[in-house]
Amino acid sequence: MSPKQASSGKCLGAPAASRAEFSRRQFLETTGQGFGALALGQLLSREKAQASSVSPGAPLGPHFAPKAKRCIFLFMVGGPSHVDMFDPKPALDRLDGQRLPPSFGSINSQFLESDPLCLKSTRQWGRYGQSGMDMSDLVPHMHQHADSIGLVRSCAVDSVIHAPAHYQMNSGRVFMGYPSLGSWVTYGLGNESDNLPSFVVMAQPQGTPEGGAPCWSSGFLSTTHQGTLFRPGSNPIVNLASEDPSLDRSRQRRILDYMQRLNRRHLNAGDTELEARIASYELAFRMQAEAPEAIDVSRESAETRALYGLDQAATTDFGTRCLIARRLAERGVRFIQLYSGGGPVAWQWDAHDDVNANHDRMCQATDQPVSALLTDLKRRGLLGETLVIWGGEFGRTPVSQKGSRGRDHNATGFSMWFAGGGIQPGTVYGGTDEIGLHAIEDRAHVNDIHATILHLMGLDHLRLTHRHSGRDERLTDVGGSVMQGLLA
């Protein structure tokens, strides 16, 4: 029926001689029962959907009492060598320069030749703390924290290529497009702060990790849960304050209120993108009052600044970010991620040519700040309720890459450590084989790592789900078990 025919009020389809003239009201009265039922069904289904939906900024709430209120993830981009830092292997001393014995199985790596030679570590090792935890001379400042951390030596991921491994360590999948760990945490728990982002990411000046922004993406969750990237340097948050002196707070508030009213006119049920935009504008306005103070490390004492290494060229950058992380944590930011490594290979933990030269440089930049963060959180009474994680996307091989002093990527066995809320301090969980190639004891796949992190924050990884494309998606996909031996 054309618009013209519909507006004429004539009933079409009947013989011409018997066609009756109907007014619009008579037409609706005659057919209203059928259309009314359709309309009622639509309204009821929409009402039900609205009642069962959760607004983008509303947390689901913890499933049980959390051990940690917040998380700081120190991500070492490129793959730090566990066999040179936290997992000594005397067998490599005996096998140095020899072909890899077949008994250790095959190596799934990226650049190795078919018959590689074993490569021993030349680092100096010691046992530290009452726990007697093994650490090398690459991390001398961490020696004092041997009884504060839980070391996992049996980590494993599914890819030996940087970007897919970045995605998996962050989102549980080797493909981009899935929500990151920080996004799942804020989706489940929300934020403790009204005036700061719930999920903050800090990269180094040389560039972001190879995986890029998908590493802190919210994927199919609301964009309110994606990470907020702070820029390196003295101005981490751009456009925080207006350059127009006439645009004071009251005028900004009036402009924002008007813009928000216009946005809400177009806000339909289920439009999470627009709802997230409305929420982000409100947060940006509130951040103007609190964020400048939160990221201003000049407010810290000279002793604290020296503790983090802000008075030394090598540690200033990462030390500043660690100090900002502590300041954000005590102000209620739920998930904070710091990246060490990014941009050119020389500024990553990607030791293909010379593991000693590479790790000397990277550890010099990070060891003191990381140690300072643990010390500072502990003395402020924050460590017990803050989960601190250190690790990369994979480890490095126990064999030489093409006869050099470098090591290739190793995804089947590497180390990470955890400290703070809910972690059994001074414990070593899992283990690798004699040369550090494969995890053979209490293997901790990335799904298990994520399940444990969520558990410590009061979230059951099996119940933290989001309906997407007809499937209840979760961070750990169809795997994952909590590493009970790591827990206090």
ZADREN-580679 format. One record per atom (N, C-alpha, C): x, y negated, z negated. Coordinates in steps of 0.02 Angstrom, whole numbers, plus 50000, padded with zeros to 5 digits. Example, Ala and Ser with C-alpha at 12.3 -4.5 7.8 and 13.67 -1.06 7.14 Angstrom:
506605028449610506155022549610506605016549610506425011249646506845005349643506454999849606
END
This chain:
500425005950000500005000050000500444993850000500324989350047500714983250050500484978449997500884973449978500664968549930500024965049952499974963750018499384960350043498764964650034498824971150048498254975650040498074976449966498564976849924498424977649853498064971649825498244965649849497944959549822497254958349850497064961949903496414960749933495844963649893496004968549849495494971549807495084976749843495264978849905494894983949942495154990849925494684995549919494875002449906495025005849971495645007849982495855010850044495765018350041495675021350099495625028550102494905030950107494395026850094493695028850100493445026850168492905030150194492625028150258492445020750257492505017650316492395010450320491705008450296491205012650311490515010750294490405011150219490795015350183490675016150111491185012750067491645008950097492145005450057491805000250012491995000349949491714995549902492224990149887491974984349872492414978849853492544979349778493174979249757493354979749687493754973449668493594970849611494024965649583494634969049551495144965049535495734967949502495544971149436495094967849399494884970449334494534977149342494074977649393493724983949405494204989549425494704987749465495194992749486495584995549426495804991049381496184993249322495754997249274495094995149268494654998949225494545006049251494495006649318494375013149348494965017849341495565015149350496175019349351496575018849286496335014849240496735013249181496935019049138496505024149134496675029749090497325033049111497415034249175498025037549199498635033249188498585026749209499165022249201499315021149127498785020749087498885019649015499275025248983499115031449004499485037148976500215036948995500355035049059501055034349081501415029049041501075023249033501385017748996501525019648924501015022948893501105024948823501695029748815501745034548861502295039248858502975035648864503015030748909503625027048918503805023148855503295019848826503415015848766503635020148708503315025948699503495030348644504195033048653504375034848714505055037548725505575032248713505425026048733505905020548722505975019148647505405019248611505425017948539505825023348503505725029648525506105035148496506855034448509507025032448570507735031548587508045025948546507665020448537507925014948498508025016948425507545020948399507585022948329508165027548316508355031648366508885036548356509565033948377509595028148408510235025448432510585021748376511245021048384511645017248337511945011348374511885005448347512154999648380512905000148383513224997048433513944997948443514364996348382514164991448342514564989548285514404993248221513894997448221513685000848161514045007348151514405008348095514755014648084514275020248067514485026448082514085032148063514155033847990514725032147961514855033547891515255039947883515645040547829516045046547819515605052647803515865058447819515505064647805515635067047734516195064847705516355066547635516855061347611517015061547548517455056447518518135056447552518345050847580518995050647615519575050347567520145052947589520775052147552521115045647572521015043547635521335037447661520795032847688520865026447674520385021447699520585018747766521235019247782521475016247844522085020247869522285018947930522835022747960523305018047998523955019147990524475015748028524855021048067524815020848133525135025848176525745022548209526335024948191526965022548219527145027148277527035024948338527095029148397527765027948431528175033148434528845032748463528815034948536528785030248582528655031648653529275034748686529175040248721529715043248759529905050148736529775051648671529925058348645530555058548604530525057048539531115057548495531325064848487531965065848480532255072548476532215075248405531795080148395531715083248329532355086848308532715089948356533315093748338533905089248323533815082748330534335077948312534125073548253533505074548228533265070048174532985073848114532525078648125532155081648070532145089248070532455092548118532405099748124533075102648145533545103348098534215105648115534215112948137534625114548186534655121248214535375123648220535625127048167536315129648169536435134448228535915137848250536005142448307536245138848369536055132548376536285128648434537035127448432537315127048371538045126248366538395132248396538125138248383538435144348409538315145148484537755142648508537575143648579537785137748623538075132648594538245126648632538645128248695538405125748752538745126848815538575133348849538195137748817538015144148846537325143848878537215148648923536555149148955536025150748902535445148048912534895149348865534725156748866534765160248809534605167448808533875168548828533755173548869533065175048892532585176448835532845178448777532405180248721532005174248696532215168148711531855162248689531285160348737531235163948792530685162548838530855156848885530375155048926530475149948977530365142948948530625138048983530535131048963530085127649014529555124748989529125120649031529335113349022529735110849068529985104049063529945100749131530175094549134530065090649195530655090449242531265089949215531845088749258532395093949252532305099249213532835104049202532965108349263533595110449271533765115249322533545122149298533595127049340533315133649324533695137449270534325135849259534725139749211535115134949166534775131549119535105126249081535565128949026536005124549002536475126248950536235123448883536345127248831536155124948764536585118948743536285114448706536625108348685536535107348610537085107748573537035106948501536955099548482536725098448422536695091648396537365089948364537585083848374538215081548343538085077048283537465076748260537295072448204537525075548138537595071348087537755073648020537095074747982537025080547951536405082347918536495082747842535945081747807535945082447735535255084247710535215086347647534575087847615534445082347564533845079647564533705073647524533095074547481533105071047424532555071347377532535077947340532075078447292531985084647256531735090247301531405088247355531155093247403531705096247445532275092847449532825095247490532665095047564532305089947585532095089447655532685087647700532735091247757533285090047804533145083747845533655079347847533635073547891534345072147914534395068947973535065067447999535265060347983535875058648004536115051847992535805046648039535355048748084535005043948126534495039848087534265042648031533735039247992533955038447919534505034847906534765034347837534285031047789533885026247813533415022847768532835027347748532685032347789532145036847773532335042247723532985042947709533205048047662532865047147594532765040847574532475039347508531735041247504531425042647562530715044247564530575051647576531095055747567531015062947579530455065947537530365063447476529855066047432529185062447439529145058047489528515054347500528145056647563528495060147607528185061847672528035069347676527585071047721527455077847740527695078847812528175083147821528495084047887528185090047922527935088947982527655094348023528145095948079528415101948079528935103848127528665108048185528015109048188527745113848237527235110648284527325104248300526855100748343526905103148415526355102648452526345104748522525805101048560525965099248622525475096248668525485100348733525085098348781524995102348842525365099648903525675093848898525995090948957526695088548940527155089248988527845086848979527945080349018527415077349042527455070949078527195065449033527535059849032527395054648983526665052548980526395049949034525725047049032525195052149010525165058149040524665062949015524765064848942525405065348921525535066848850525335061048805525435054848829525195048948792524435049348783524095050848838523365051348834523155056648785523485062448788523275067848744523425066348671523995063548657524145062048587523675056648560523415052548604522955047248582522225049248587522035053148637521325054448647521145061848647521635066248641521495073348641521465076448710521495072448763521455074948832522055072348872522255076048923522815073948964522595069049019521945067649022521685062949072521475056449038521525050949074521295044649047520525044349049520245039749012519525038749013519155041348952519515044448906519195046948845519355042348786518915042148736519035037648679519675039648642520035034648620520655035848583520505037448510521005039848475520945041548404520695035548364520995029748376520775023748339520055022048352519825023148414519125021748431518655026548395518845032948392518425037848357518395036148282518945033948254518955032248182518495026348168518535021148210518115015348197517385016748215517275021148263516595023348279516275026848219516685030748184516425034348126516395030248063516875025648053516935022247989516815014647992516845011648051516775004448054517395000948028517304994948003517864990847981517754988447910518294987747872518254984847806518254977147808518464974347864518524967147871517994964347918517704958747899517214955447942517544950647991518164948947978518474943448016519094945648056519224952148059519784954648097519554960748136519884962448192519694968448230519764974648188519374979748205519424986048168520004990348192520244989148253520764993248284521244988548320521864988248294522374983748321522954987648349523214985548406523784988748439524334983548448524944985548432525514981048442526064984648481526234981848539526764984748582527384980448577527924982748606528554979048602528624974248661529064969248656529124964248709529304967048777529664972648779529884975348844529314978348884528744979548853528174982148890527774987348851527194989048877526764994048845526995001048867526765006248833526955013048852526695014848922526985019948951526815021849019526075023249028525755025948977525045027348981524615021148984524875015548959524525009148964523895008748921523445004248941522845002748903522395008748889522355013848933521935019648915522145023048850522755021748826522965024648763522575021948703522295016048710521895013248655521185011348679520975014648732520315013448760519775016648717519165013848721518595016848687518225021748732518455022648795518145027548840517405026448847517025031748835516295031248841515955028748777516345027348724516065024048666515975016648681515615013148639515535005948648516205002448650516254997248689516884993448693517064989948628516594989648581516774986848515517294991048480517374997248502517845001748468518515002248503518634998648557519284998948590519794994948550520434996548560520964993148524521054985948548521204981548502521364974648518522124973948523522384972548581523104972248592523374965448570523824965448521524164959448500524794958648543524914952648566525514951348606526134951148561526714953048587527334952248549527524944948543527934943448494528164936648486527784932748433527864926248434527584921948381526854920448390526554922348447525844920848460525484927348480525364931748431525084938348449524374938048477523984932948460523294932548482523214926248524523094926948588523044921248633522354917948626522334911448641521714907648642521324908148577521694908648522521354909148458521064902448435521414897148452521174890448434521094886148496520594881848495520464877448551520984871848555521184869948616521644864448625521284857748629520624858048628520214851948631520074849648559520364843948537520264841648468519544839948451519134838548502518434836848489518004843048477518294848948492517904855148485518024857948415517694854948365517774857248297517344863448284517394866148223517044872348207516294871748216516004866248194515274865548199515044865248271515424861848313515244861448384515324868248417515874871748401515974878448428515394883048407515174882348344514624886548320513984885248360513854878948375513244877248412513284880048483513874879448514513964882148582513884889648583514184892948534514144900248530513424902548517513084899048473512384900948458511954900448521512054895248560511664894448621511834900048671512474901548678512684906748724512414913648702512424914748637512174921148612511414921848622511054916248616510334916548630510204918448702510604915648748510524917348818510694924648830511224927048798511414934048806510854938748781510564937048725510054941348696509414941548738509294936348777508724936548822508784942148874509404943748890509534948948941509714955648910509674956048843509884962148809509314967248808509424972648842508944978148844509174983748799508704987848777508874993648736509374998148773509894999848738510405004248767510945000748805510914994048810511424990248846512004988948797512414994048787512954993548738513494988648760513584987748825514104983248849513944976048829513334973848841513144967048823513114966148748512874971248713512854970848640513564970348612514024974048642514724973748620515024966848635514834963848691515084957248708514834952048657514204952548639513924948048589514314948748524514444954948503514814956148441515524953548446515844954348504516544952148511516594944548508516104940948535516104933648531516054931448458515624934848420515554933148349516204934448312516524940148326517144941848293517684936848311517724934848375518234930048396518154923448358517534921348348517404915148311517644915748239517494921448207517694922448137518454923248131518764926148182519484927148180519864920648177519584915348204519924908948204520094906648133519694908748085519804906648017520314911047981520314917547995520714922247955521324924947991521284925948056521834929248092522494925448088522504918748096523154915248092523524916648027523164916847972523484918247908523714925447904523314930047932523474937147927524114938947964524274935648018524854937348058525454932748045525394928347997525924923547982526404926447931526944929547955527414932847910527854927847873527834921447893528234916447857527964915347787527364917747773527074917247706527374922347658527744927147685528054932247643528694929647611528884932747555529494930647520530114932447560530654929147545531284930547579531494937847567531354940347506531524947347491531144952147535530494950847545530084955247587530304954947660530444948947684530664948247753531324951847765531784951447715532424955047721532324962547717531834964747676531694971847670531524974847737531124971347776530914973747842531434972447897531964968947880532494967747929532364961747974531954957047951531814951147993532404946447998532914947547958533514943447960534064946548003533904951948040534394955248082534114955848153534534954648202534304954648272534014961448292534324966848272534104973448295533424975348268533244973048209532634975248176532084969948173532224963948198531734958548193531064960348225531094962948286530464964248323530044969448289530304975448280529904980748251529754979348177530224976048144530104974248074529524969348067529484964548113528924959848111528264963448121528244968048168527624971748181527434976248122527924979248090527784983348031527514979047974527794973047966527564968547914526854966047928526714964447991526034962548010525554968347998525784974448012525354980248000525164980847927525644979647882525484979747811524984974347793525074968347821524624962847807523924964247833523874967347891523224969147919522894974647877523294979447855523024985047815522724982547750523064977947717522794975647653522204970847663522074968847725521494964647740520924968547771520994975147773520434979347791520404981747862520924980647903520914983347971520964990947966520524994448000520445001647991521005005748024521195003948085521685007948122522175003248156522825004348142523355000048168523865004548202524025002948264524505007048301525075002748326525685004848309526295001348330526675005848379526865002948436527255006748485527975004548483528425009348473529135008248482529325011648547529475007748598529615010448664529095008148714529325006548773528895004148826529294999948875529054999448935529424995648985529994999949013530584996949024531145000649053531345006749011531615011849044531805017949009532305016548953532725011548962533235009848912532905007848845532265006048847531925003848786531405008948765531525015348780531105020748758531525026148725531185030748691531525036448660531605042048713531815040248772531815044948828532535046548846532845050948807533565051948808533775057148860533715055648923533895060348976534655060648987535005055248975535715055048991536165056148931535995052948875536425053448815535975052448754535825057948721535355057548665535635053348608536295053648597536585049848542536535042348556536735040148615536715033048631536005030448628535535034248656534845032048656534555031648586534635036948547534335037148481534685032648431535335031548440535675026548398535335019748406535205017948467534895011348480534175011048454533775016148467533075016048446532995016648371533415020748339533375021448267533625015148231534125011948260534375005748230533815000548228533385000648277532844995748281532254997448236532165003848219531545005948186531625008848116532195011948101532265015648038532155011247977532485005547974532405001147916531684998447911531384995947965530694993547959530194998947938530275005047964529815010447945529895012047871530505012547848530635013847778530345008147735530435001947758530174996247721529414996447716529094998547769528364999047768528135003847713528445009647708528265014447656528395011547587528975008447579529155005447514528655000047495528484995747542528044990047529527334992447513527084997147552526414999847539526385003047470526915006647452526925010147388526935005247330527355000147333527404995547277526794990947270526404990347323525784986447320525174990747305525294997247293524745001647276524295003447335524565002847396524165004047456524315010747489524875013747474525075019847510524585025547497524335026047435523885031447417523245031447457523045025647484522425025247523522555023447596523185023747617523375022247686523755028247715523515030847771523845036347805524345033447855524985035047847525515032847893525755038847933525785037947999525985043348044526575041048086527065045348094527655043948136527725049748186527785048048250527905053248300527825050548370528005054648420527945052748490527485057448527527505057048594527055061148634527295068348642527955069448632528245076148630528945075548602529325081048602530015080948577530495081548636531085084448621531585085248673531875092348671532135094448727532365101348733533015102648695533125108948675533755110748643534305112248693534165110948757534655112148809534835105548843535395105648878535645099748912535275098548978535195092348994534905090749060535465089649111535525094449156536005094149210536725092949186536895096249131537575096049107537765089749069537305085149058537455078949022537365079948947537435074548910537285074748838536565072848825536155072848877535455071148870535015077248864534395076048843533905081448835533265079548873532935084548901532315083448938531715083848889531115083148916530505083148876530335090248852530105090748790529895097148762529215096448729528715099848756528025099248730527825105048685528235110248681528025116448647528255116848574528655112048551528865112048481529225105648465528955101648420529285095348400529025093148332529295087648306529145085548238528765078848236528325078448186528005072148166527985072148090527955066148060527855066047988527265061547970526995063047910526405059547885526545057447813526255052047792526345049747723525715046147700525615046047634525055042247607524455046447592523865043447602523225046147580523105053447597523115057747546522935064647555523485069347577524085066847590524645071047613525025073747553525195080147556525615083147504526335080747514526595076447471527265073647482527815078847472528345077947510528925082247504528835089147532528325090147575528185096747602528395097247675528575103147696528735104547767528225109647792527875107847845527345112047872527565114747940527505121347948527655124448013528395124748028528545127748085529235128348104529305130448177529885129048205530055131048273530535136948271530675139648330531135145248334531845143048317532325147648324533025146348303533345140348337533105138548396533425133048433532965127048440532355127348413531905121648415531525120948480531425126448516531095126148581530335126948574530115132148538529405133548532529185133548458528595130948445528295131548379528075138748368528315141848315528155148948303527825150048235527815145148192527515145748126527015140148115526385141848102525865136848090525865131548146525805133948207525805129348264525275123848256525485117648265525045111948257524925108648325524425111148360524245108048424523955101148410523965096848460523715090048451522985090148426522585095048446521905095548419521905096448343522385100348318522445101448246522675095048211523125091448243523365085148215522795080248209522395079648261521825075048260521305077148209521165083648205520675086148156520895084448085521545084848072521815083448006521775075947990521945071748038521905064548028521185062548012520705064948051520005063348039519785065847970520005071847952519825074747887520065070347830520675067947835520955063647783520565057147777520245055047830519865048847829519115050047817518955056147796518275057647777517815059547834518105061647890517705063347949517825070547969517285074147979517305081048004517345080848080517895083348108517995082748180517465086648219517135091548188516605095248221515945091448223515855086848176515235083148171515275076048199515885073648209515975066948238515915067548314515305066748339515175067848410514815061948440514825061748506514455056548544514175059848606513535058948618513205061948676513405058148738513715061548785513935058448847513845063248905513485061148956513355065349015513085072148997512625072348949512305078548930512715083048886513275080648858513715084848817513905081048754513915084548698514145081548635514905081648635515195075948652515915075348655516205074048586516825076548576517185074948515517935074348529518295071348484519005070048493519395076548505519215081848470519595088048473519315092848525518855090648567518565094648621518285101248592518555106948612518295113348586518815116848542519305113048517519825116048474519895112148409520435113448376520615109648316520435113048251520925113348206520835115648137521235111148091520965109748034521325105547985521925109347958522495105947956523115108947930523105108647854522795113547824522695113447752523355113347713523865116547739524515116647705524865110047700524615105147737524905098447736524575093947684523995096147659523585091847617523745092647543523665087347506523785087347434523235091247398
END
